[in-house]
């Protein structure tokens, strides 16, 4: 708790890399703003935006070489705001009208587990 934690999203594509040349890919993170504060700059230096007038949603847009790899990872940093064993983070990847989403359970402890 209180210590920033990393969250990595990896985008996987078939070996033919069908999205190379696509206009853009977005990763949207959805989370409880009561549980976390998200740093809106990802590990690649891209700035995310909140498309709504409330917390808990951030969208990051990628283009160019990000889409020309069979797998590409990008890191995000969350700061936990209180202890809870039922926090959730959902990552949604969208490209050219296709979308994939997964929800990850997160436990926030007073001390980091070793």
Backbone as numpy.savetxt, mean C-alpha at the origin, in Angstrom:
# Nx Ny Nz CAx CAy CAz Cx Cy Cz
4.01 -0.37 19.14 3.18 0.81 19.14 4.06 2.06 19.14
3.70 3.03 18.34 4.45 4.26 18.25 5.69 4.18 17.38
6.07 2.97 16.98 7.25 2.78 16.14 6.77 2.54 14.71
7.24 3.33 13.75 6.82 3.11 12.36 7.12 1.69 11.89
6.19 1.14 11.12 6.33 -0.22 10.61 6.21 -0.20 9.09
6.99 -1.05 8.44 6.96 -1.13 6.98 5.88 -2.10 6.51
5.28 -1.78 5.38 4.26 -2.60 4.73 4.63 -2.61 3.24
4.89 -3.80 2.71 5.33 -3.90 1.32 4.23 -4.50 0.45
3.97 -3.88 -0.69 3.04 -4.40 -1.68 3.86 -4.85 -2.87
3.65 -6.09 -3.31 4.34 -6.62 -4.48 3.31 -6.90 -5.56
3.53 -6.33 -6.74 2.65 -6.52 -7.89 3.28 -7.60 -8.76
2.53 -8.69 -9.00 3.01 -9.80 -9.82 2.27 -9.80 -11.16
3.00 -10.08 -12.23 2.41 -10.18 -13.57 2.88 -11.49 -14.21
2.16 -11.96 -15.19 2.65 -13.13 -15.94 3.98 -12.80 -16.60
4.73 -13.82 -16.96 6.04 -13.65 -17.57 6.05 -12.81 -18.83
4.91 -12.67 -19.49 4.85 -11.87 -20.71 4.76 -10.38 -20.43
4.62 -9.99 -19.16 4.54 -8.60 -18.72 3.50 -7.82 -19.53
2.23 -8.18 -19.38 1.18 -7.57 -20.19 0.91 -6.09 -19.93
1.33 -5.56 -18.78 1.01 -4.17 -18.47 2.13 -3.20 -18.82
3.25 -3.72 -19.34 4.32 -2.83 -19.77 3.75 -1.96 -20.90
3.82 -0.67 -20.73 3.24 0.23 -21.72 1.86 0.75 -21.32
1.29 0.21 -20.25 0.01 0.74 -19.76 0.22 2.18 -19.28
-0.83 2.95 -19.28 -0.72 4.35 -18.89 -0.40 4.53 -17.42
-1.03 3.74 -16.55 -0.75 3.89 -15.13 -1.25 2.68 -14.35
-0.69 2.54 -13.19 -1.10 1.53 -12.23 -1.29 2.25 -10.91
-2.34 1.93 -10.19 -2.53 2.56 -8.88 -2.53 1.49 -7.80
-2.00 1.86 -6.66 -2.10 1.07 -5.44 -2.84 1.94 -4.44
-3.98 1.43 -3.97 -4.76 2.16 -2.97 -4.69 1.38 -1.67
-4.32 2.07 -0.61 -4.28 1.48 0.72 -5.46 2.02 1.51
-6.20 1.11 2.13 -7.34 1.47 2.96 -7.08 0.92 4.36
-7.29 1.74 5.35 -6.98 1.38 6.73 -7.78 2.28 7.67
-7.80 1.94 8.94 -8.49 2.78 9.91 -7.55 3.90 10.35
-7.96 5.14 10.15 -7.13 6.27 10.57 -7.10 6.38 12.10
-7.94 5.63 12.76 -7.88 5.56 14.23 -6.73 4.65 14.65
-6.40 3.64 13.82 -5.36 2.67 14.15 -3.97 3.08 13.67
-3.90 3.75 12.51 -2.62 4.05 11.88 -2.57 5.46 11.33
-1.35 5.96 11.20 -1.08 7.15 10.41 -0.12 6.69 9.31
-0.46 6.93 8.06 0.35 6.51 6.92 1.22 7.66 6.44
2.50 7.37 6.23 3.39 8.33 5.59 3.00 8.34 4.11
2.64 9.48 3.57 2.15 9.56 2.20 3.26 9.56 1.14
4.51 9.31 1.54 5.60 9.13 0.59 6.05 7.68 0.66
5.99 6.96 -0.47 6.38 5.55 -0.47 7.89 5.40 -0.57
8.38 4.16 -0.57 9.82 3.92 -0.59 10.49 4.35 -1.89
9.73 4.58 -2.93 10.26 5.06 -4.21 10.23 6.58 -4.34
9.74 7.26 -3.30 9.66 8.72 -3.32 8.38 9.27 -3.94
7.42 8.39 -4.28 6.15 8.83 -4.86 5.22 9.32 -3.75
4.52 10.39 -4.04 3.59 10.96 -3.08 2.18 10.45 -3.34
1.54 9.90 -2.32 0.17 9.43 -2.43 -0.80 10.56 -2.14
-2.04 10.36 -2.57 -3.09 11.35 -2.32 -4.28 10.65 -1.69
-5.02 11.39 -0.91 -6.25 10.89 -0.32 -7.39 11.41 -1.21
-8.09 10.51 -1.93 -9.13 10.96 -2.85 -10.43 11.37 -2.16
-10.48 11.24 -0.83 -11.69 11.56 -0.07 -11.39 12.65 0.95
-12.41 13.12 1.61 -12.22 14.16 2.62 -12.11 13.57 4.03
-11.72 12.31 4.11 -11.52 11.67 5.41 -10.21 10.87 5.35
-9.70 10.49 6.50 -8.46 9.71 6.55 -8.73 8.25 6.24
-7.66 7.49 6.17 -7.78 6.05 6.01 -7.75 5.54 4.58
-7.51 6.42 3.60 -7.41 6.00 2.20 -6.28 6.80 1.56
-5.40 6.10 0.84 -4.35 6.78 0.09 -4.12 6.04 -1.22
-4.00 6.80 -2.29 -3.78 6.21 -3.61 -2.44 6.70 -4.16
-1.64 5.74 -4.64 -0.33 6.01 -5.22 -0.39 5.59 -6.69
0.14 6.43 -7.59 0.10 6.16 -9.03 1.51 5.90 -9.55
1.63 4.87 -10.40 2.92 4.46 -10.96 2.78 4.34 -12.47
3.88 4.56 -13.17 3.90 4.39 -14.62 5.33 4.03 -15.03
5.55 3.98 -16.32 6.90 3.72 -16.82 7.41 2.35 -16.47
8.65 2.28 -16.01 9.31 0.99 -15.77 8.69 0.20 -14.64
7.92 0.83 -13.76 7.27 0.09 -12.67 6.39 -1.02 -13.25
5.82 -0.77 -14.41 4.91 -1.74 -15.02 5.61 -2.75 -15.92
6.91 -2.62 -16.10 7.64 -3.48 -17.04 8.49 -4.55 -16.34
8.04 -5.01 -15.20 8.71 -6.08 -14.45 7.67 -7.15 -14.13
8.10 -8.41 -14.08 7.14 -9.47 -13.73 6.75 -9.38 -12.27
7.62 -8.82 -11.43 7.23 -8.53 -10.05 7.93 -7.25 -9.63
7.19 -6.42 -8.94 7.70 -5.11 -8.52 7.15 -4.83 -7.13
8.04 -4.49 -6.20 7.63 -4.21 -4.83 7.82 -2.74 -4.50
6.97 -2.23 -3.63 7.07 -0.86 -3.15 6.68 -0.86 -1.67
7.39 -0.10 -0.88 7.16 -0.08 0.56 6.42 1.16 1.02
5.66 0.97 2.07 4.90 2.05 2.70 5.19 2.00 4.20
5.06 3.13 4.88 5.34 3.18 6.31 4.11 3.65 7.07
3.68 2.81 7.99 2.56 3.13 8.88 3.09 3.37 10.28
2.53 4.34 10.98 2.82 4.55 12.39 1.57 4.11 13.17
1.69 3.07 14.01 0.54 2.62 14.79 0.21 3.66 15.87
-1.07 3.86 16.11 -1.51 4.90 17.04 -1.96 4.38 18.40
-2.28 3.10 18.50 -2.68 2.51 19.79 -2.59 0.99 19.67
-2.66 0.31 20.78 -2.61 -1.16 20.72 -3.98 -1.70 20.33
-3.96 -2.73 19.48 -5.18 -3.40 19.04 -4.76 -4.70 18.35
-5.55 -5.73 18.48 -5.19 -6.99 17.83 -6.04 -7.29 16.61
-6.85 -6.33 16.17 -7.74 -6.57 15.04 -7.67 -5.48 13.97
-6.53 -4.83 13.81 -6.40 -3.80 12.78 -6.30 -4.45 11.40
-6.76 -3.75 10.38 -6.73 -4.26 9.00 -6.14 -3.23 8.06
-5.40 -3.71 7.07 -4.92 -2.87 5.97 -5.30 -3.59 4.68
-5.95 -2.87 3.77 -6.31 -3.45 2.47 -5.50 -2.76 1.39
-4.88 -3.57 0.54 -4.14 -3.05 -0.62 -4.90 -3.45 -1.87
-5.20 -2.47 -2.73 -5.90 -2.71 -3.99 -5.02 -2.20 -5.12
-4.75 -3.06 -6.09 -3.95 -2.72 -7.26 -4.89 -2.66 -8.46
-4.83 -1.56 -9.21 -5.67 -1.38 -10.40 -4.81 -0.98 -11.58
-5.05 -1.65 -12.73 -4.34 -1.29 -13.95 -5.21 -1.67 -15.15
-5.38 -0.75 -16.05 -6.13 -0.98 -17.29 -7.46 -1.71 -17.07
-8.21 -1.27 -16.08 -9.53 -1.83 -15.83 -9.53 -3.13 -15.05
-8.36 -3.67 -14.73 -8.28 -4.88 -13.92 -7.88 -4.50 -12.50
-8.40 -5.27 -11.53 -8.17 -4.93 -10.14 -7.96 -6.18 -9.31
-7.05 -6.10 -8.35 -6.82 -7.17 -7.37 -6.72 -6.53 -6.01
-7.27 -7.19 -4.99 -7.30 -6.63 -3.66 -7.07 -7.72 -2.62
-6.44 -7.35 -1.54 -6.21 -8.28 -0.43 -6.22 -7.49 0.86
-6.82 -8.08 1.90 -6.86 -7.46 3.22 -5.95 -8.23 4.16
-5.13 -7.50 4.90 -4.14 -8.10 5.79 -4.45 -7.72 7.24
-4.56 -8.72 8.13 -4.74 -8.42 9.55 -3.41 -7.98 10.16
-3.47 -7.02 11.05 -2.27 -6.48 11.70 -2.55 -6.38 13.18
-1.60 -6.81 13.99 -1.71 -6.67 15.43 -0.74 -5.58 15.87
-1.21 -4.65 16.69 -0.37 -3.58 17.21 -0.13 -3.87 18.68
1.12 -4.15 19.02 1.53 -4.44 20.40 2.21 -3.23 21.00
2.32 -3.25 22.34 3.07 -2.20 23.01 4.55 -2.29 22.68
5.07 -3.51 22.51 6.47 -3.72 22.16 6.52 -4.52 20.88
7.50 -4.25 20.07 7.69 -5.03 18.85 8.09 -6.45 19.22
7.51 -7.44 18.53 7.86 -8.84 18.76 9.16 -9.14 18.04
9.98 -9.99 18.67 11.27 -10.37 18.06 11.16 -11.71 17.40
